[in-house]
């Protein structure tokens, strides 16, 4: 299977993006060039794809972990990542230098 580079994804305006995810008790990782979350179901693990080009934000609840590779891909796609639960709601985001708008000179 051919891997898709996230920099080749077409940008979707945040106002046109449809998906907001709240995830808990799972792991976010990159598998086969895609950002996926893994849940445990008995003796097997279930993998679910997250369509990052059409995602506005992901809220990570309790019991959730994320790899650096997954965070890097989400940042390249301009997805807001928030950590919530546990008595407070710190909000973190990341952006890529390639997605910055024009600068005034």
VENMOQUI-V577916 format. One record per backbone hydrogen bond with DSSP energy under -0.5 kcal/mol. CO is the residue of the C=O (numbers start at 0). NH is the residue of the N-H. Records with the same first field share a line. If there is no record, write none. Layout:
CO: NH, NH
This chain:
2: 4
4: 7
5: 8
12: 15, 16
13: 16
18: 55, 56
20: 58
22: 60
25: 64
26: 37
27: 66
28: 30, 35
30: 33
33: 30, 35
34: 49
35: 28
36: 47
37: 26
38: 40, 45
40: 43
43: 40
45: 38
47: 36
48: 50
49: 51
50: 53
51: 54
53: 17, 18
55: 79
56: 20
57: 59, 81
58: 22, 60
59: 83
60: 63
61: 24
64: 27
66: 70
67: 71
68: 72
69: 73
70: 74
71: 75
72: 76
73: 78
74: 77, 95
79: 57
80: 91
81: 59, 83
84: 87
87: 84
89: 82
91: 80
95: 98
96: 99
